[in-house]
Amino acid sequence: MSLNNKIIENPKANVKCPSCNEFFKPFELLTDEQKKEIEERANQPKENTDSPKNEIKFERKPVGWLVVHDEKTHSQTYDLYEGLQVVGKKSETLQCDIMIEIEDPYLSRNHFTIEARKSGNRVHYLLKDKQSANGTFVETKVMNGFTKQLRRLRDGEEIYIEDGAIIQAGDTKIIFKSQDSVNNKAKASELVKQQEIPKTVIL
């Protein structure tokens, strides 16, 4: 009669012999040395099978930040990661990647996107309106006296933005900071708070 190892190694296993119809414990037929080896193996800590062996976890590192710098709300700083991120007003029903906490009726729940594209050691940042109701405006390099100009992105237009760019979505002003100028969230927030930003107006 052949028995599998689980039955043989189980001290409580009781098996009926097909020849004599008598019950016996296979474990008791083992030598003392075999019993000791099985008991030692049973007392060893079991491996955690919930996670794969040699699992390597990669921590996502921010490649930039969006700092909400507006007189109508508290300061907020959000991490930007490599890839596409949708930005808008906080909502329970229509969520997005970066949800700004503000009571702005002109800010859509999915207002604009920023895509961080890595090319070699550089990261390029592309801004695009997401067919928002009130449009996305961005600071241009055209200067009129000391006032920086904001212009509305055209439908489907995608532009590269640089560190310090001002984005206005609805009635909310946001400053973009890249990893080229700062290396952490706290520093990005601190630098933007020191800036004097003109009062936000509906454009």
MONOR-V281029 format. One record per pair of residues at least 12 apart in sequence whose ideal C-beta (glycine too) atoms are under 10 Angstrom apart, sorted by sequence separation. I is the first residue (numbers start at 1). GAP is how many residues later the second one is. D is the distance in Angstrom with one decimal. If there is no record, write none. Layout:
i=I gap=GAP d=D
i=I gap=GAP d=D
This chain:
i=3 gap=12 d=6.7
i=13 gap=12 d=6.4
i=14 gap=12 d=9.0
i=15 gap=12 d=9.9
i=65 gap=12 d=5.5
i=66 gap=12 d=4.7
i=85 gap=12 d=4.1
i=86 gap=12 d=7.2
i=87 gap=12 d=8.2
i=88 gap=12 d=7.0
i=89 gap=12 d=8.3
i=90 gap=12 d=7.7
i=96 gap=12 d=9.5
i=114 gap=12 d=7.0
i=115 gap=12 d=8.3
i=137 gap=12 d=9.5
i=138 gap=12 d=6.6
i=139 gap=12 d=8.3
i=163 gap=12 d=9.4
i=164 gap=12 d=7.0
i=165 gap=12 d=9.1
i=176 gap=12 d=9.3
i=177 gap=12 d=8.5
i=12 gap=13 d=7.8
i=13 gap=13 d=6.2
i=14 gap=13 d=9.8
i=65 gap=13 d=6.6
i=66 gap=13 d=8.4
i=84 gap=13 d=8.1
i=85 gap=13 d=5.8
i=86 gap=13 d=9.3
i=87 gap=13 d=7.1
i=89 gap=13 d=6.5
i=90 gap=13 d=9.9
i=96 gap=13 d=6.7
i=97 gap=13 d=9.5
i=98 gap=13 d=9.8
i=113 gap=13 d=8.1
i=114 gap=13 d=5.7
i=115 gap=13 d=7.6
i=137 gap=13 d=4.2
i=138 gap=13 d=6.7
i=163 gap=13 d=6.9
i=164 gap=13 d=7.2
i=165 gap=13 d=9.1
i=175 gap=13 d=8.5
i=1 gap=14 d=8.3
i=11 gap=14 d=7.2
i=13 gap=14 d=6.5
i=64 gap=14 d=9.6
i=65 gap=14 d=6.2
i=66 gap=14 d=6.3
i=83 gap=14 d=9.2
i=89 gap=14 d=8.7
i=94 gap=14 d=9.0
i=95 gap=14 d=7.9
i=96 gap=14 d=5.1
i=98 gap=14 d=9.8
i=113 gap=14 d=7.4
i=114 gap=14 d=8.0
i=136 gap=14 d=9.9
i=137 gap=14 d=6.3
i=138 gap=14 d=8.4
i=153 gap=14 d=9.6
i=162 gap=14 d=7.9
i=163 gap=14 d=6.0
i=164 gap=14 d=8.5
i=175 gap=14 d=9.6
i=177 gap=14 d=6.9
i=10 gap=15 d=8.8
i=11 gap=15 d=9.5
i=12 gap=15 d=8.0
i=13 gap=15 d=9.9
i=64 gap=15 d=8.0
i=65 gap=15 d=6.1
i=89 gap=15 d=6.3
i=94 gap=15 d=4.3
i=95 gap=15 d=8.9
i=96 gap=15 d=8.3
i=98 gap=15 d=9.8
i=112 gap=15 d=6.4
i=113 gap=15 d=5.0
i=137 gap=15 d=5.2
i=138 gap=15 d=6.4
i=161 gap=15 d=5.6
i=163 gap=15 d=4.2
i=177 gap=15 d=6.7
i=1 gap=16 d=7.1
i=10 gap=16 d=8.2
i=11 gap=16 d=4.6
i=62 gap=16 d=9.1
i=63 gap=16 d=8.7
i=64 gap=16 d=3.9
i=81 gap=16 d=8.6
i=89 gap=16 d=9.1
i=93 gap=16 d=8.0
i=94 gap=16 d=6.5
i=96 gap=16 d=9.9
i=97 gap=16 d=8.7
i=98 gap=16 d=8.3
i=112 gap=16 d=6.4
i=113 gap=16 d=8.2
i=135 gap=16 d=9.9
i=136 gap=16 d=7.2
i=137 gap=16 d=7.3
i=150 gap=16 d=6.9
i=152 gap=16 d=9.2
i=162 gap=16 d=7.1
i=163 gap=16 d=8.9
i=175 gap=16 d=8.7
i=176 gap=16 d=9.4
i=1 gap=17 d=6.4
i=8 gap=17 d=9.8
i=9 gap=17 d=8.6
i=10 gap=17 d=6.4
i=11 gap=17 d=8.0
i=62 gap=17 d=4.0
i=63 gap=17 d=5.9
i=64 gap=17 d=8.5
i=80 gap=17 d=9.3
i=89 gap=17 d=9.3
i=90 gap=17 d=9.5
i=91 gap=17 d=9.5
i=92 gap=17 d=9.9
i=96 gap=17 d=9.1
i=97 gap=17 d=9.1
i=112 gap=17 d=5.2
i=113 gap=17 d=5.5
i=135 gap=17 d=4.7
i=136 gap=17 d=5.0
i=148 gap=17 d=10.0
i=149 gap=17 d=10.0
i=150 gap=17 d=8.7
i=161 gap=17 d=8.7
i=163 gap=17 d=5.9
i=164 gap=17 d=7.5
i=175 gap=17 d=4.6
i=1 gap=18 d=8.0
i=7 gap=18 d=9.7
i=8 gap=18 d=4.7
i=9 gap=18 d=6.8
i=61 gap=18 d=8.9
i=62 gap=18 d=6.0
i=63 gap=18 d=6.4
i=64 gap=18 d=9.6
i=79 gap=18 d=9.9
i=80 gap=18 d=8.0
i=89 gap=18 d=4.4
i=91 gap=18 d=4.3
i=111 gap=18 d=7.6
i=112 gap=18 d=5.3
i=134 gap=18 d=9.4
i=135 gap=18 d=6.9
i=148 gap=18 d=6.8
i=150 gap=18 d=5.6
i=162 gap=18 d=8.7
i=163 gap=18 d=4.5
i=174 gap=18 d=9.4
i=175 gap=18 d=9.7
i=7 gap=19 d=6.0
i=8 gap=19 d=6.6
i=11 gap=19 d=9.7
i=60 gap=19 d=8.5
i=62 gap=19 d=6.1
i=63 gap=19 d=5.6
i=66 gap=19 d=8.8
i=78 gap=19 d=8.8
i=79 gap=19 d=8.4
i=88 gap=19 d=6.8
i=89 gap=19 d=6.6
i=90 gap=19 d=8.0
i=91 gap=19 d=8.8
i=111 gap=19 d=6.1
i=112 gap=19 d=9.6
i=135 gap=19 d=9.4
i=138 gap=19 d=9.8
i=140 gap=19 d=9.4
i=162 gap=19 d=9.4
i=163 gap=19 d=8.3
i=7 gap=20 d=8.6
i=61 gap=20 d=7.8
i=62 gap=20 d=9.2
i=63 gap=20 d=9.4
i=78 gap=20 d=4.7
i=87 gap=20 d=9.4
i=88 gap=20 d=5.5
i=89 gap=20 d=5.2
i=110 gap=20 d=5.2
i=111 gap=20 d=9.4
i=112 gap=20 d=6.6
i=135 gap=20 d=9.4
i=175 gap=20 d=7.0
i=5 gap=21 d=10.0
i=8 gap=21 d=8.4
i=9 gap=21 d=8.6
i=60 gap=21 d=5.4
i=61 gap=21 d=8.7
i=64 gap=21 d=9.9
i=66 gap=21 d=6.8
i=78 gap=21 d=8.6
i=87 gap=21 d=9.6
i=88 gap=21 d=4.6
i=89 gap=21 d=8.9
i=108 gap=21 d=9.5
i=109 gap=21 d=9.9
i=110 gap=21 d=8.6
i=111 gap=21 d=4.5
i=132 gap=21 d=9.5
i=136 gap=21 d=9.4
i=138 gap=21 d=6.7
i=141 gap=21 d=9.2
i=8 gap=22 d=7.2
i=60 gap=22 d=8.0
i=76 gap=22 d=9.5
i=78 gap=22 d=7.8
i=88 gap=22 d=4.6
i=89 gap=22 d=7.1
i=108 gap=22 d=7.4
i=110 gap=22 d=7.6
i=111 gap=22 d=8.8
i=139 gap=22 d=8.6
i=175 gap=22 d=7.6
i=3 gap=23 d=5.6
i=60 gap=23 d=9.5
i=76 gap=23 d=9.9
i=86 gap=23 d=9.3
i=87 gap=23 d=8.1
i=88 gap=23 d=4.3
i=108 gap=23 d=8.6
i=109 gap=23 d=9.3
i=111 gap=23 d=8.4
i=112 gap=23 d=9.2
i=113 gap=23 d=9.3
i=129 gap=23 d=8.1
i=138 gap=23 d=6.6
i=139 gap=23 d=9.8
i=150 gap=23 d=9.3
i=11 gap=24 d=8.1
i=76 gap=24 d=6.4
i=86 gap=24 d=5.3
i=87 gap=24 d=5.9
i=88 gap=24 d=7.7
i=108 gap=24 d=4.2
i=111 gap=24 d=9.1
i=112 gap=24 d=4.4
i=129 gap=24 d=4.5
i=131 gap=24 d=7.4
i=141 gap=24 d=9.8
i=173 gap=24 d=6.1
i=1 gap=25 d=9.6
i=9 gap=25 d=9.1
i=76 gap=25 d=6.4
i=86 gap=25 d=8.1
i=87 gap=25 d=5.4
i=88 gap=25 d=9.7
i=107 gap=25 d=8.1
i=108 gap=25 d=5.7
i=111 gap=25 d=6.5
i=112 gap=25 d=9.9
i=128 gap=25 d=7.0
i=129 gap=25 d=8.3
i=131 gap=25 d=9.1
i=139 gap=25 d=8.3
i=140 gap=25 d=9.5
i=163 gap=25 d=9.7
i=173 gap=25 d=8.7
i=8 gap=26 d=9.0
i=9 gap=26 d=9.2
i=76 gap=26 d=8.2
i=86 gap=26 d=7.8
i=87 gap=26 d=6.9
i=106 gap=26 d=8.8
i=107 gap=26 d=9.3
i=108 gap=26 d=7.2
i=112 gap=26 d=9.2
i=127 gap=26 d=7.1
i=129 gap=26 d=7.4
i=139 gap=26 d=5.6
i=140 gap=26 d=9.8
i=173 gap=26 d=9.1
i=11 gap=27 d=8.4
i=73 gap=27 d=8.0
i=74 gap=27 d=7.8
i=85 gap=27 d=9.6
i=86 gap=27 d=5.4
i=87 gap=27 d=6.5
i=106 gap=27 d=7.5
i=107 gap=27 d=7.7
i=108 gap=27 d=9.6
i=128 gap=27 d=10.0
i=129 gap=27 d=8.4
i=138 gap=27 d=6.2
i=139 gap=27 d=4.0
i=164 gap=27 d=9.0
i=173 gap=27 d=4.8
i=9 gap=28 d=9.5
i=10 gap=28 d=9.1
i=11 gap=28 d=8.5
i=73 gap=28 d=6.9
i=74 gap=28 d=9.0
i=85 gap=28 d=6.6
i=86 gap=28 d=8.6
i=105 gap=28 d=9.7
i=106 gap=28 d=4.5
i=108 gap=28 d=9.3
i=128 gap=28 d=7.8
i=129 gap=28 d=7.3
i=138 gap=28 d=7.1
i=139 gap=28 d=7.7
i=163 gap=28 d=9.9
i=164 gap=28 d=8.9
i=172 gap=28 d=7.1
i=173 gap=28 d=9.9
i=9 gap=29 d=4.8
i=73 gap=29 d=4.4
i=84 gap=29 d=5.9
i=85 gap=29 d=5.4
i=105 gap=29 d=9.1
i=106 gap=29 d=9.2
i=128 gap=29 d=7.0
i=129 gap=29 d=9.0
i=137 gap=29 d=8.4
i=138 gap=29 d=5.5
i=139 gap=29 d=8.4
i=166 gap=29 d=9.3
i=171 gap=29 d=5.8
i=8 gap=30 d=8.4
i=9 gap=30 d=9.2
i=68 gap=30 d=9.8
i=70 gap=30 d=9.2
i=72 gap=30 d=6.7
i=73 gap=30 d=7.8
i=84 gap=30 d=7.8
i=85 gap=30 d=7.4
i=104 gap=30 d=9.5
i=127 gap=30 d=9.0
i=128 gap=30 d=4.4
i=137 gap=30 d=7.1
i=138 gap=30 d=7.6
i=170 gap=30 d=9.3
i=171 gap=30 d=8.1
i=11 gap=31 d=9.4
i=72 gap=31 d=7.6
i=73 gap=31 d=8.0
i=83 gap=31 d=9.7
i=84 gap=31 d=4.5
i=85 gap=31 d=7.7
i=127 gap=31 d=7.1
i=128 gap=31 d=7.8
i=136 gap=31 d=6.7
i=137 gap=31 d=4.2
i=138 gap=31 d=9.7
i=164 gap=31 d=8.5
i=166 gap=31 d=7.3
i=171 gap=31 d=5.8
i=9 gap=32 d=8.1
i=10 gap=32 d=9.5
i=66 gap=32 d=6.4
i=68 gap=32 d=5.8
i=70 gap=32 d=7.2
i=72 gap=32 d=7.2
i=83 gap=32 d=6.9
i=84 gap=32 d=8.2
i=126 gap=32 d=5.2
i=127 gap=32 d=5.6
i=136 gap=32 d=7.4
i=137 gap=32 d=7.7
i=166 gap=32 d=9.2
i=168 gap=32 d=6.7
i=170 gap=32 d=8.0
i=171 gap=32 d=9.2
i=5 gap=33 d=9.3
i=9 gap=33 d=7.7
i=68 gap=33 d=8.4
i=81 gap=33 d=10.0
i=82 gap=33 d=9.0
i=83 gap=33 d=6.4
i=84 gap=33 d=9.3
i=126 gap=33 d=6.9
i=127 gap=33 d=7.8
i=135 gap=33 d=8.9
i=136 gap=33 d=5.4
i=137 gap=33 d=9.5
i=168 gap=33 d=8.9
i=170 gap=33 d=9.6
i=66 gap=34 d=8.4
i=68 gap=34 d=7.1
i=70 gap=34 d=8.4
i=80 gap=34 d=6.2
i=82 gap=34 d=4.9
i=83 gap=34 d=8.4
i=96 gap=34 d=8.8
i=125 gap=34 d=9.5
i=126 gap=34 d=5.9
i=127 gap=34 d=5.0
i=134 gap=34 d=9.7
i=135 gap=34 d=8.3
i=136 gap=34 d=8.8
i=139 gap=34 d=9.9
i=166 gap=34 d=10.0
i=168 gap=34 d=9.2
i=80 gap=35 d=9.5
i=81 gap=35 d=6.7
i=82 gap=35 d=7.6
i=83 gap=35 d=9.3
i=125 gap=35 d=6.6
i=126 gap=35 d=7.5
i=134 gap=35 d=7.9
i=135 gap=35 d=8.5
i=168 gap=35 d=6.7
i=80 gap=36 d=5.7
i=82 gap=36 d=5.6
i=124 gap=36 d=6.0
i=125 gap=36 d=5.2
i=134 gap=36 d=5.1
i=137 gap=36 d=9.4
i=138 gap=36 d=9.9
i=139 gap=36 d=9.4
i=124 gap=37 d=9.2
i=125 gap=37 d=7.7
i=132 gap=37 d=7.0
i=133 gap=37 d=8.3
i=134 gap=37 d=8.3
i=139 gap=37 d=9.5
i=124 gap=38 d=9.6
i=125 gap=38 d=8.9
i=127 gap=38 d=7.7
i=132 gap=38 d=7.5
i=136 gap=38 d=9.9
i=138 gap=38 d=9.1
i=130 gap=39 d=9.7
i=87 gap=40 d=9.5
i=125 gap=40 d=8.4
i=127 gap=40 d=6.7
i=129 gap=40 d=8.6
i=82 gap=41 d=7.1
i=112 gap=41 d=7.9
i=84 gap=42 d=8.9
i=88 gap=42 d=7.7
i=80 gap=43 d=9.1
i=87 gap=43 d=8.3
i=115 gap=43 d=8.1
i=117 gap=43 d=9.6
i=84 gap=44 d=9.3
i=86 gap=44 d=6.5
i=88 gap=44 d=8.1
i=80 gap=45 d=7.6
i=113 gap=45 d=8.7
i=114 gap=47 d=7.8
i=66 gap=48 d=7.4
i=150 gap=48 d=9.6
i=87 gap=49 d=9.2
i=127 gap=49 d=8.1
i=148 gap=49 d=9.6
i=64 gap=50 d=8.0
i=148 gap=50 d=8.0
i=150 gap=50 d=10.0
i=125 gap=51 d=7.0
i=147 gap=51 d=7.0
i=150 gap=51 d=9.5
i=152 gap=51 d=6.9
i=64 gap=52 d=6.3
i=146 gap=52 d=9.8
i=151 gap=52 d=8.8
i=63 gap=53 d=4.9
i=114 gap=53 d=8.6
i=125 gap=53 d=6.7
i=150 gap=53 d=6.3
i=62 gap=54 d=9.2
i=63 gap=54 d=9.7
i=124 gap=54 d=9.7
i=63 gap=55 d=7.6
i=112 gap=55 d=7.3
i=123 gap=55 d=7.1
i=111 gap=56 d=9.6
i=122 gap=56 d=9.9
i=123 gap=56 d=6.6
i=112 gap=57 d=5.8
i=122 gap=57 d=9.9
i=123 gap=57 d=8.0
i=111 gap=58 d=4.6
i=122 gap=58 d=8.3
i=64 gap=59 d=7.2
i=111 gap=59 d=6.8
i=63 gap=60 d=4.8
i=114 gap=60 d=9.9
i=64 gap=61 d=6.3
i=107 gap=61 d=9.8
i=108 gap=61 d=7.6
i=111 gap=61 d=8.6
i=63 gap=62 d=8.2
i=106 gap=62 d=9.7
i=107 gap=62 d=5.5
i=108 gap=62 d=7.0
i=112 gap=62 d=9.3
i=114 gap=62 d=7.7
i=116 gap=62 d=9.0
i=106 gap=63 d=8.1
i=107 gap=63 d=3.5
i=111 gap=63 d=10.0
i=116 gap=63 d=9.3
i=106 gap=64 d=3.2
i=107 gap=64 d=6.8
i=104 gap=65 d=8.2
i=105 gap=65 d=7.5
i=106 gap=65 d=4.7
i=107 gap=65 d=5.1
i=104 gap=66 d=4.9
i=105 gap=66 d=7.7
i=106 gap=66 d=7.9
i=137 gap=66 d=5.5
i=102 gap=67 d=9.9
i=104 gap=67 d=4.8
i=102 gap=68 d=8.7
i=103 gap=68 d=9.7
i=104 gap=68 d=5.0
i=134 gap=68 d=7.9
i=135 gap=68 d=7.7
i=100 gap=69 d=8.1
i=102 gap=69 d=8.5
i=134 gap=69 d=8.6
i=100 gap=70 d=9.6
i=102 gap=70 d=5.6
i=100 gap=72 d=6.4
i=100 gap=74 d=7.7
i=98 gap=76 d=9.6
i=87 gap=80 d=8.6
i=89 gap=80 d=8.7
i=88 gap=81 d=7.8
i=89 gap=81 d=7.8
i=87 gap=82 d=7.1
i=88 gap=82 d=9.4
i=89 gap=83 d=8.1
i=88 gap=84 d=10.0
i=87 gap=85 d=9.9
i=87 gap=87 d=7.8
i=76 gap=96 d=9.9
i=78 gap=96 d=8.9
i=80 gap=96 d=8.1
i=104 gap=96 d=9.4
i=106 gap=96 d=6.6
i=64 gap=97 d=9.5
i=69 gap=97 d=8.6
i=80 gap=97 d=8.9
i=106 gap=97 d=9.7
i=70 gap=98 d=9.2
i=76 gap=98 d=9.0
i=77 gap=98 d=9.5
i=80 gap=98 d=8.5
i=64 gap=99 d=8.2
i=68 gap=99 d=10.0
i=72 gap=99 d=7.2
i=73 gap=99 d=7.5
i=80 gap=99 d=8.9
i=72 gap=100 d=7.7
i=73 gap=100 d=9.9
i=77 gap=100 d=8.5
i=66 gap=101 d=7.7
i=68 gap=101 d=9.8
i=70 gap=101 d=7.9
i=72 gap=101 d=9.2
i=70 gap=102 d=5.4
i=71 gap=102 d=8.5
i=69 gap=103 d=9.5
i=70 gap=103 d=4.7
i=68 gap=104 d=6.6
i=69 gap=104 d=5.8
i=70 gap=104 d=7.8
i=68 gap=105 d=7.5
i=69 gap=105 d=7.1
i=70 gap=105 d=9.8
i=67 gap=106 d=9.6
i=68 gap=106 d=5.5
i=69 gap=106 d=5.1
i=79 gap=106 d=6.5
i=67 gap=107 d=6.8
i=68 gap=107 d=8.1
i=78 gap=107 d=8.6
i=66 gap=108 d=5.3
i=67 gap=108 d=4.7
i=77 gap=108 d=5.4
i=80 gap=108 d=10.0
i=66 gap=109 d=7.5
i=67 gap=109 d=7.8
i=77 gap=109 d=8.1
i=79 gap=109 d=9.4
i=65 gap=110 d=8.7
i=66 gap=110 d=6.1
i=67 gap=110 d=6.2
i=77 gap=110 d=9.9
i=78 gap=110 d=9.8
i=65 gap=111 d=7.6
i=66 gap=111 d=7.9
i=77 gap=111 d=6.0
i=64 gap=112 d=6.7
i=65 gap=112 d=4.7
i=77 gap=112 d=4.3
i=64 gap=113 d=6.3
i=65 gap=113 d=8.1
i=76 gap=113 d=8.6
i=77 gap=113 d=9.5
i=64 gap=114 d=4.7
i=65 gap=114 d=8.5
i=75 gap=114 d=6.3
i=62 gap=115 d=10.0
i=63 gap=115 d=7.5
i=64 gap=115 d=5.8
i=75 gap=115 d=9.8
i=77 gap=115 d=7.8
i=63 gap=116 d=5.1
i=64 gap=116 d=8.8
i=65 gap=116 d=10.0
i=77 gap=116 d=9.7
i=62 gap=117 d=7.2
i=63 gap=117 d=9.6
i=64 gap=117 d=9.4
i=65 gap=117 d=7.5
i=75 gap=117 d=7.8
i=61 gap=118 d=8.6
i=64 gap=118 d=9.0
i=67 gap=118 d=9.1
i=75 gap=118 d=6.2
i=65 gap=119 d=8.8
i=65 gap=120 d=5.8
i=69 gap=120 d=9.1
i=62 gap=121 d=9.5
i=65 gap=121 d=9.8
i=67 gap=121 d=5.9
i=68 gap=121 d=9.7
i=62 gap=122 d=8.3
i=65 gap=122 d=9.1
i=66 gap=122 d=8.9
i=67 gap=122 d=5.7
i=62 gap=123 d=6.9
i=65 gap=123 d=4.1
i=67 gap=123 d=9.5
i=69 gap=123 d=5.1
i=64 gap=124 d=8.2
i=65 gap=124 d=7.5
i=67 gap=124 d=8.3
i=68 gap=124 d=8.9
i=69 gap=124 d=7.1
i=67 gap=125 d=4.1
i=62 gap=126 d=9.0
i=65 gap=126 d=9.9
i=66 gap=126 d=9.7
i=67 gap=126 d=8.1
i=69 gap=126 d=6.9
i=71 gap=126 d=8.3
i=65 gap=127 d=8.6
i=70 gap=127 d=8.0
i=72 gap=127 d=9.9
i=67 gap=128 d=9.3
i=69 gap=128 d=5.4
i=71 gap=128 d=6.4
i=72 gap=128 d=7.3
i=70 gap=129 d=9.5
i=71 gap=129 d=6.7
i=70 gap=130 d=5.7
i=69 gap=131 d=9.4
